[in-house]
Structures are given as C-alpha cells and as structure tokens.
Amino acid sequence: MRHTEFWSRMESALGAGYARHWAAQTVLGELGGRTPDEALGAGMTPKEVWAAVWRALELPPVDR
C-alpha cells in the first residue's frame, strides 16, 4: 500500500475534512503510543498503520 492509498482510505472512512486531523490527533497503543501521522513518519508502512486504524475504528471487513 502506498501513502496515497492510505490517505484515500482514511478519507473514505472519516471524510476528507476530518481524516488528516484524526490521524494527527489520535494516539493508538497499537502504533506504540503514536498517532498515525507519527507512525508513518517513524517509518511504519502505510499497510501497518492502516491495519491499526481499521481495528481502532472497527471498520467492516470490506475496508480491510
């Protein structure tokens, strides 16, 4: 997964106006106590970060 796909999925799940804010403000334990933005900046792959976001938001399997 590329960063563009990650952000597309985030916008689809949370809306274009809220996705980036959520990713910058929401700390996930599964990401080592980092926000999705911080996790991506620390070198985690978009696929790993999306998996954590998907679980945190309890999205349907089709969005996996």
C-alpha positions as CSV (number, residue, x, y, z in Angstrom):
1,M,0.0,0.0,0.0
2,R,1.3,3.5,-0.9
3,H,0.7,6.6,1.2
4,T,-1.8,7.9,-1.4
5,E,-3.9,4.8,-0.9
6,F,-3.6,5.1,2.8
7,W,-4.9,8.6,2.7
8,S,-7.6,7.7,0.3
9,R,-8.9,5.0,2.7
10,M,-8.7,7.4,5.6
11,E,-10.8,10.0,3.7
12,S,-13.3,7.3,2.7
13,A,-13.6,6.2,6.3
14,L,-13.6,9.6,8.1
15,G,-14.3,12.2,5.4
16,A,-11.9,14.4,3.6
17,G,-12.2,17.2,6.1
18,Y,-11.6,15.1,9.2
19,A,-9.1,12.3,8.2
20,R,-5.9,14.3,8.5
21,H,-7.0,15.9,11.8
22,W,-7.8,12.4,13.2
23,A,-4.5,11.0,12.0
24,A,-2.6,13.9,13.7
25,Q,-4.5,13.8,17.0
26,T,-5.5,10.2,17.7
27,V,-2.9,8.2,19.7
28,L,-3.1,4.4,19.1
29,G,-1.5,2.0,21.5
30,E,-1.1,-0.5,18.7
31,L,1.2,2.1,17.0
32,G,3.5,2.3,20.0
33,G,1.6,5.2,21.6
34,R,1.9,7.3,18.4
35,T,-0.6,8.9,16.1
36,P,-1.0,7.5,12.6
37,D,1.0,10.6,11.3
38,E,3.8,9.9,13.8
39,A,3.9,6.2,13.0
40,L,4.2,6.9,9.2
41,G,6.9,9.5,10.0
42,A,8.7,6.9,12.1
43,G,8.9,4.5,9.2
44,M,6.0,2.2,9.7
45,T,4.4,1.1,6.5
46,P,1.1,2.6,5.4
47,K,-0.3,-1.0,5.4
48,E,0.7,-1.5,9.1
49,V,-0.7,1.9,10.1
50,W,-4.0,1.2,8.1
51,A,-4.4,-2.1,9.9
52,A,-4.2,-0.4,13.2
53,V,-6.6,2.4,12.1
54,W,-9.0,-0.2,10.7
55,R,-9.1,-2.0,14.0
56,A,-9.4,1.1,16.1
57,L,-12.3,2.4,14.0
58,E,-14.0,-1.0,13.9
59,L,-14.5,-0.7,10.2
60,P,-16.2,-3.5,8.2
61,P,-14.1,-6.3,6.7
62,V,-14.6,-4.9,3.2
63,D,-12.5,-1.9,4.2
64,R,-9.6,-4.1,5.3
